[in-house]
Amino acid sequence: MTDQQTLRLPALEVRQGDRRIYCFAVDGKRLHEFAAVSRIRRDDQEELHGYQRPEVSNHIKAIKRYLESPSAMLPNAIVLAFDSRVKFEATAPEAGGGYSAPGELIIPVDEELPEDQKPAWLVDGQQRSAAIREAEVDTFPVAAVGFIADDEAEQRAQFILVNNTKPLPKGLIHELLPNTKGHLPPGYARRQLPAVLMTRLNGTAAGPFYKAIATPTSPDGYIKDNSVLKMIENSMYEGALYQYRDERGGGDVERMLLHLNTFWGLVKEVFPNAWSKPPRSSRLTHGVGIQGMGYVMDKLTEDEPAEELDRGHILEKLKNIEVVAAWTEGSWHFGRDEERRWNGLQNTPNDVKWLTKGLLVMVDQNPLF
Protein backbone atom coordinates (compact mmCIF):
# COMPACT_ATOMS: atom_id res chain seq x y z
CA MET A 1 0.00 0.00 0.00
CA THR A 2 1.16 3.50 -0.65
CA ASP A 3 0.42 7.05 0.36
CA GLN A 4 1.77 10.32 -0.97
CA GLN A 5 4.95 10.10 1.04
CA THR A 6 5.84 6.43 1.46
CA LEU A 7 6.05 3.36 -0.72
CA ARG A 8 5.93 0.10 1.22
CA LEU A 9 6.95 -2.94 -0.81
CA PRO A 10 7.02 -6.59 0.28
CA ALA A 11 10.67 -7.64 0.20
CA LEU A 12 13.06 -10.37 1.20
CA GLU A 13 16.19 -9.36 3.09
CA VAL A 14 19.13 -11.62 2.20
CA ARG A 15 22.28 -11.59 4.32
CA GLN A 16 25.60 -11.82 2.43
CA GLY A 17 28.42 -11.70 4.98
CA ASP A 18 27.99 -8.41 6.80
CA ARG A 19 25.94 -6.87 3.99
CA ARG A 20 22.22 -7.00 3.22
CA ILE A 21 20.46 -7.03 -0.12
CA TYR A 22 16.73 -6.67 -0.68
CA CYS A 23 14.77 -8.57 -3.33
CA PHE A 24 11.39 -7.11 -4.25
CA ALA A 25 8.96 -6.29 -7.07
CA VAL A 26 7.87 -2.81 -8.07
CA ASP A 27 5.86 -1.26 -10.87
CA GLY A 28 8.48 -0.07 -13.36
CA LYS A 29 6.30 2.96 -14.07
CA ARG A 30 7.00 4.15 -10.51
CA LEU A 31 10.78 3.68 -10.51
CA HIS A 32 11.47 7.26 -11.52
CA GLU A 33 9.39 8.59 -8.63
CA PHE A 34 12.15 7.58 -6.21
CA ALA A 35 15.14 6.45 -8.31
CA ALA A 36 17.47 8.70 -10.28
CA VAL A 37 19.79 7.95 -13.18
CA SER A 38 23.05 9.47 -11.96
CA ARG A 39 24.70 10.42 -15.24
CA ILE A 40 28.40 11.14 -15.01
CA ARG A 41 29.46 14.81 -15.05
CA ARG A 42 31.92 17.25 -13.49
CA ASP A 43 31.16 20.53 -11.78
CA ASP A 44 33.04 23.82 -12.08
CA GLN A 45 35.59 22.60 -9.54
CA GLU A 46 36.23 19.43 -11.61
CA GLU A 47 34.56 17.26 -8.96
CA LEU A 48 33.00 14.07 -10.33
CA HIS A 49 29.29 13.46 -9.85
CA GLY A 50 27.31 10.42 -10.89
CA TYR A 51 28.44 7.19 -12.44
CA GLN A 52 25.91 6.02 -15.03
CA ARG A 53 26.49 5.87 -18.77
CA PRO A 54 24.34 8.00 -21.11
CA GLU A 55 21.11 6.47 -22.33
CA VAL A 56 21.25 4.80 -25.75
CA SER A 57 18.11 5.89 -27.60
CA ASN A 58 18.02 3.12 -30.21
CA HIS A 59 18.32 0.43 -27.55
CA ILE A 60 15.59 2.06 -25.46
CA LYS A 61 13.27 2.23 -28.48
CA ALA A 62 13.84 -1.46 -29.18
CA ILE A 63 13.00 -2.41 -25.58
CA LYS A 64 9.95 -0.11 -25.66
CA ARG A 65 8.59 -1.83 -28.77
CA TYR A 66 9.08 -5.21 -27.10
CA LEU A 67 7.31 -4.09 -23.91
CA GLU A 68 4.32 -2.99 -25.97
CA SER A 69 4.07 -6.40 -27.60
CA PRO A 70 1.98 -9.33 -26.26
CA SER A 71 3.59 -11.54 -23.58
CA ALA A 72 6.54 -9.19 -22.98
CA MET A 73 8.80 -10.25 -20.10
CA LEU A 74 11.89 -8.75 -18.43
CA PRO A 75 13.27 -11.51 -16.19
CA ASN A 76 16.53 -9.78 -15.21
CA ALA A 77 16.42 -7.75 -12.02
CA ILE A 78 17.03 -4.02 -11.95
CA VAL A 79 19.71 -3.08 -9.39
CA LEU A 80 19.24 -0.05 -7.13
CA ALA A 81 21.49 1.67 -4.61
CA PHE A 82 19.52 3.19 -1.73
CA ASP A 83 20.65 5.79 0.74
CA SER A 84 19.93 5.67 4.48
CA ARG A 85 16.43 7.12 4.10
CA VAL A 86 15.26 3.72 2.87
CA LYS A 87 14.47 1.25 5.66
CA PHE A 88 13.61 -2.42 5.94
CA GLU A 89 11.16 -3.73 8.53
CA ALA A 90 11.11 -7.48 9.11
CA THR A 91 7.66 -9.04 9.46
CA ALA A 92 8.82 -12.52 10.49
CA PRO A 93 11.95 -14.17 11.92
CA GLU A 94 14.83 -15.19 9.66
CA ALA A 95 14.15 -18.25 7.54
CA GLY A 96 15.75 -20.07 4.64
CA GLY A 97 18.71 -21.37 6.63
CA GLY A 98 19.02 -18.23 8.75
CA TYR A 99 20.17 -15.91 5.98
CA SER A 100 16.88 -14.39 4.80
CA ALA A 101 13.90 -12.64 6.35
CA PRO A 102 10.59 -11.44 4.88
CA GLY A 103 9.47 -7.90 5.48
CA GLU A 104 8.74 -4.54 3.91
CA LEU A 105 11.03 -2.08 2.19
CA ILE A 106 9.99 1.47 3.12
CA ILE A 107 10.88 4.05 0.45
CA PRO A 108 10.11 7.77 0.81
CA VAL A 109 8.54 9.24 -2.33
CA ASP A 110 8.55 12.90 -3.29
CA GLU A 111 8.25 13.51 -7.03
CA GLU A 112 9.22 17.16 -6.57
CA LEU A 113 12.73 16.24 -5.40
CA PRO A 114 15.48 16.99 -7.94
CA GLU A 115 17.25 13.97 -9.41
CA ASP A 116 20.33 14.26 -7.21
CA GLN A 117 18.22 14.19 -4.03
CA LYS A 118 16.15 11.07 -4.67
CA PRO A 119 16.71 8.17 -2.23
CA ALA A 120 17.72 5.61 -4.88
CA TRP A 121 20.05 5.41 -7.86
CA LEU A 122 19.93 2.98 -10.76
CA VAL A 123 23.07 0.86 -10.77
CA ASP A 124 21.95 -1.53 -13.50
CA GLY A 125 18.86 -1.30 -15.69
CA GLN A 126 18.95 2.30 -16.86
CA GLN A 127 17.78 1.56 -20.38
CA ARG A 128 15.11 -0.93 -19.28
CA SER A 129 13.68 1.59 -16.81
CA ALA A 130 13.69 4.33 -19.47
CA ALA A 131 11.87 2.03 -21.90
CA ILE A 132 9.24 1.14 -19.29
CA ARG A 133 8.74 4.84 -18.54
CA GLU A 134 8.11 5.59 -22.23
CA ALA A 135 6.15 2.46 -23.12
CA GLU A 136 2.43 2.81 -23.78
CA VAL A 137 1.41 0.43 -21.02
CA ASP A 138 -0.39 1.20 -17.77
CA THR A 139 1.88 -0.84 -15.53
CA PHE A 140 4.85 -3.15 -15.89
CA PRO A 141 6.05 -4.84 -12.68
CA VAL A 142 9.76 -5.69 -12.57
CA ALA A 143 12.01 -7.68 -10.30
CA ALA A 144 14.51 -5.53 -8.41
CA VAL A 145 17.45 -5.97 -6.09
CA GLY A 146 18.55 -3.15 -3.83
CA PHE A 147 21.29 -2.43 -1.32
CA ILE A 148 21.89 0.44 1.06
CA ALA A 149 25.17 2.23 0.35
CA ASP A 150 27.08 4.56 2.62
CA ASP A 151 28.00 7.09 -0.07
CA GLU A 152 28.37 7.69 -3.80
CA ALA A 153 31.92 6.28 -3.85
CA GLU A 154 30.57 2.91 -2.71
CA GLN A 155 27.81 3.12 -5.32
CA ARG A 156 30.45 3.64 -8.02
CA ALA A 157 32.37 0.60 -6.80
CA GLN A 158 29.22 -1.52 -6.92
CA PHE A 159 28.38 -0.15 -10.38
CA ILE A 160 31.79 -1.23 -11.69
CA LEU A 161 31.57 -4.65 -10.04
CA VAL A 162 27.99 -5.31 -11.18
CA ASN A 163 28.97 -4.42 -14.74
CA ASN A 164 32.37 -6.15 -14.65
CA THR A 165 31.24 -8.97 -16.95
CA LYS A 166 29.60 -6.59 -19.44
CA PRO A 167 31.32 -4.51 -22.11
CA LEU A 168 31.25 -1.22 -20.19
CA PRO A 169 32.89 1.64 -22.08
CA LYS A 170 36.51 1.77 -20.92
CA GLY A 171 36.42 5.56 -20.78
CA LEU A 172 33.57 5.45 -18.30
CA ILE A 173 35.45 2.99 -16.07
CA HIS A 174 38.63 5.08 -16.22
CA GLU A 175 36.77 8.21 -15.14
CA LEU A 176 34.95 6.44 -12.31
CA LEU A 177 38.02 4.74 -10.84
CA PRO A 178 39.54 7.78 -9.06
CA ASN A 179 36.39 8.30 -6.96
CA THR A 180 35.73 4.64 -6.23
CA LYS A 181 36.47 2.80 -3.00
CA GLY A 182 36.24 -0.80 -1.88
CA HIS A 183 37.35 -4.01 -3.56
CA LEU A 184 38.11 -3.83 -7.28
CA PRO A 185 39.29 -6.48 -9.77
CA PRO A 186 43.13 -6.53 -9.96
CA GLY A 187 43.25 -4.90 -13.39
CA TYR A 188 41.10 -2.00 -12.25
CA ALA A 189 42.95 -1.68 -8.94
CA ARG A 190 46.26 -1.34 -10.82
CA ARG A 191 44.83 1.48 -12.92
CA GLN A 192 43.16 3.39 -10.11
CA LEU A 193 46.12 5.63 -9.25
CA PRO A 194 47.01 6.26 -12.93
CA ALA A 195 43.35 7.21 -13.43
CA VAL A 196 43.58 9.67 -10.54
CA LEU A 197 46.59 11.31 -12.20
CA MET A 198 44.97 11.36 -15.64
CA THR A 199 41.86 13.02 -14.22
CA ARG A 200 43.93 15.64 -12.41
CA LEU A 201 46.02 16.31 -15.55
CA ASN A 202 42.85 16.84 -17.57
CA GLY A 203 41.47 19.25 -14.96
CA THR A 204 44.59 21.35 -14.35
CA ALA A 205 43.84 24.64 -16.10
CA ALA A 206 47.49 25.69 -16.46
CA GLY A 207 48.69 22.24 -17.50
CA PRO A 208 49.51 20.93 -20.98
CA PHE A 209 46.76 18.27 -20.86
CA TYR A 210 43.96 20.61 -19.77
CA LYS A 211 40.72 19.31 -21.36
CA ALA A 212 42.81 17.60 -24.06
CA ILE A 213 42.13 14.04 -22.89
CA ALA A 214 38.90 12.52 -24.23
CA THR A 215 36.67 11.29 -21.38
CA PRO A 216 32.90 11.10 -20.83
CA THR A 217 33.02 14.48 -19.05
CA SER A 218 35.51 15.97 -21.54
CA PRO A 219 34.04 14.89 -24.89
CA ASP A 220 35.96 17.55 -26.84
CA GLY A 221 39.32 16.11 -25.81
CA TYR A 222 41.39 14.65 -28.62
CA ILE A 223 44.03 12.56 -26.84
CA LYS A 224 42.85 9.02 -26.06
CA ASP A 225 42.54 8.42 -22.33
CA ASN A 226 44.03 4.94 -22.69
CA SER A 227 47.20 6.38 -24.27
CA VAL A 228 47.77 8.66 -21.27
CA LEU A 229 46.95 5.87 -18.82
CA LYS A 230 49.49 3.54 -20.43
CA MET A 231 52.16 6.25 -20.31
CA ILE A 232 51.48 6.96 -16.63
CA GLU A 233 51.27 3.29 -15.71
CA ASN A 234 54.57 2.46 -17.43
CA SER A 235 56.31 5.32 -15.65
CA MET A 236 54.74 4.57 -12.29
CA TYR A 237 55.82 0.94 -12.22
CA GLU A 238 59.13 1.09 -14.11
CA GLY A 239 60.10 4.71 -14.74
CA ALA A 240 60.41 8.23 -13.40
CA LEU A 241 57.20 8.19 -11.34
CA TYR A 242 58.25 5.08 -9.43
CA GLN A 243 60.19 7.22 -6.95
CA TYR A 244 56.92 8.66 -5.61
CA ARG A 245 55.27 5.29 -4.88
CA ASP A 246 54.72 4.06 -1.34
CA GLU A 247 54.66 0.60 0.19
CA ARG A 248 50.85 0.47 0.21
CA GLY A 249 50.59 0.85 -3.55
CA GLY A 250 49.64 4.52 -3.40
CA GLY A 251 51.87 7.49 -3.99
CA ASP A 252 52.52 11.21 -3.73
CA VAL A 253 49.97 12.43 -6.27
CA GLU A 254 50.96 16.10 -6.08
CA ARG A 255 54.64 15.43 -6.86
CA MET A 256 53.69 13.03 -9.64
CA LEU A 257 51.50 15.74 -11.14
CA LEU A 258 54.29 18.31 -10.89
CA HIS A 259 56.67 15.88 -12.60
CA LEU A 260 54.23 15.11 -15.42
CA ASN A 261 53.12 18.71 -15.98
CA THR A 262 56.72 19.95 -16.04
CA PHE A 263 57.91 17.45 -18.63
CA TRP A 264 54.84 17.51 -20.86
CA GLY A 265 54.66 21.29 -20.61
CA LEU A 266 58.11 21.39 -22.19
CA VAL A 267 56.98 18.91 -24.85
CA LYS A 268 54.10 21.24 -25.69
CA GLU A 269 56.54 24.19 -25.77
CA VAL A 270 58.92 22.47 -28.21
CA PHE A 271 56.19 20.95 -30.42
CA PRO A 272 53.24 23.41 -30.18
CA ASN A 273 51.81 22.63 -33.62
CA ALA A 274 51.95 18.86 -33.24
CA TRP A 275 50.54 19.08 -29.70
CA SER A 276 47.49 21.04 -30.83
CA LYS A 277 46.35 18.49 -33.43
CA PRO A 278 44.32 15.30 -32.98
CA PRO A 279 45.93 11.86 -33.46
CA ARG A 280 44.83 11.51 -37.08
CA SER A 281 46.88 14.64 -37.89
CA SER A 282 49.72 14.27 -35.38
CA ARG A 283 51.59 11.25 -34.13
CA LEU A 284 52.64 13.20 -31.02
CA THR A 285 49.09 13.08 -29.61
CA HIS A 286 48.61 9.57 -30.99
CA GLY A 287 49.08 6.56 -28.72
CA VAL A 288 52.46 5.78 -30.29
CA GLY A 289 53.76 9.29 -29.58
CA ILE A 290 52.37 9.62 -26.06
CA GLN A 291 53.93 6.30 -25.06
CA GLY A 292 57.21 6.95 -26.87
CA MET A 293 57.65 10.37 -25.29
CA GLY A 294 56.67 8.87 -21.95
CA TYR A 295 59.75 6.65 -22.16
CA VAL A 296 61.79 9.76 -23.05
CA MET A 297 60.49 11.36 -19.85
CA ASP A 298 61.59 8.31 -17.89
CA LYS A 299 65.10 8.39 -19.38
CA LEU A 300 65.62 12.12 -18.90
CA THR A 301 64.08 12.49 -15.44
CA GLU A 302 64.34 9.13 -13.64
CA ASP A 303 65.47 9.58 -10.01
CA GLU A 304 65.20 13.37 -10.40
CA PRO A 305 62.77 14.88 -7.86
CA ALA A 306 59.91 16.86 -9.38
CA GLU A 307 61.02 20.07 -7.62
CA GLU A 308 64.53 19.81 -9.07
CA LEU A 309 63.84 18.90 -12.70
CA ASP A 310 66.34 20.71 -14.93
CA ARG A 311 64.10 22.42 -17.46
CA GLY A 312 67.05 23.68 -19.50
CA HIS A 313 68.52 20.19 -19.81
CA ILE A 314 65.16 18.69 -20.80
CA LEU A 315 64.60 21.43 -23.39
CA GLU A 316 68.02 20.81 -24.90
CA LYS A 317 67.32 17.10 -25.27
CA LEU A 318 63.84 17.65 -26.69
CA LYS A 319 65.31 19.97 -29.31
CA ASN A 320 67.52 17.10 -30.42
CA ILE A 321 64.29 15.31 -31.28
CA GLU A 322 62.85 18.46 -32.89
CA VAL A 323 65.51 18.37 -35.62
CA VAL A 324 64.33 14.97 -36.90
CA ALA A 325 60.71 15.04 -35.74
CA ALA A 326 58.06 13.94 -38.23
CA TRP A 327 54.99 14.18 -36.03
CA THR A 328 52.72 15.72 -38.67
CA GLU A 329 54.46 15.29 -42.02
CA GLY A 330 57.51 13.79 -43.70
CA SER A 331 59.38 10.73 -42.52
CA TRP A 332 61.35 9.62 -39.50
CA HIS A 333 65.08 8.95 -40.01
CA PHE A 334 67.12 7.77 -37.04
CA GLY A 335 70.44 7.24 -38.80
CA ARG A 336 69.49 3.71 -39.81
CA ASP A 337 68.47 2.32 -43.17
CA GLU A 338 64.80 2.03 -42.23
CA GLU A 339 62.58 5.05 -42.93
CA ARG A 340 59.02 5.47 -41.65
CA ARG A 341 56.38 7.85 -42.94
CA TRP A 342 54.91 10.02 -40.17
CA ASN A 343 51.43 8.51 -40.52
CA GLY A 344 52.77 4.99 -41.01
CA LEU A 345 53.34 4.65 -37.27
CA GLN A 346 50.48 2.95 -35.43
CA ASN A 347 49.70 2.30 -31.78
CA THR A 348 51.11 -1.24 -31.81
CA PRO A 349 53.82 -2.71 -29.55
CA ASN A 350 56.28 -2.97 -32.46
CA ASP A 351 55.77 0.62 -33.62
CA VAL A 352 55.93 1.98 -30.07
CA LYS A 353 59.19 0.06 -29.58
CA TRP A 354 60.61 1.31 -32.91
CA LEU A 355 59.78 4.97 -32.22
CA THR A 356 60.92 4.78 -28.59
CA LYS A 357 64.30 3.29 -29.55
CA GLY A 358 64.89 6.05 -32.08
CA LEU A 359 63.81 8.84 -29.73
CA LEU A 360 66.08 7.59 -26.96
CA VAL A 361 69.02 7.53 -29.37
CA MET A 362 68.32 11.11 -30.43
CA VAL A 363 68.13 12.56 -26.91
CA ASP A 364 71.64 11.19 -26.23
CA GLN A 365 73.34 12.85 -29.15
CA ASN A 366 73.55 16.05 -31.15
CA PRO A 367 71.87 15.28 -34.48
CA LEU A 368 73.71 18.13 -36.21
CA PHE A 369 76.84 16.06 -36.89
Helices and strands as residue ranges (DSSP letters): E 6-16, E 19-27, G 28-30, H 31-34, E 35-36, E 41-42, E 48-49, H 57-67, E 78-82, E 87-90, E 100-108, G 115-117, E 120-124, H 126-134, E 141-148, H 152-162, H 170-176, G 177-179, H 186-203, E 213-214, E 223-224, H 225-238, G 240-244, H 253-270, H 272-275, H 287-301, G 306-308, H 311-324, E 331-333, E 339-341, G 342-344, H 349-363
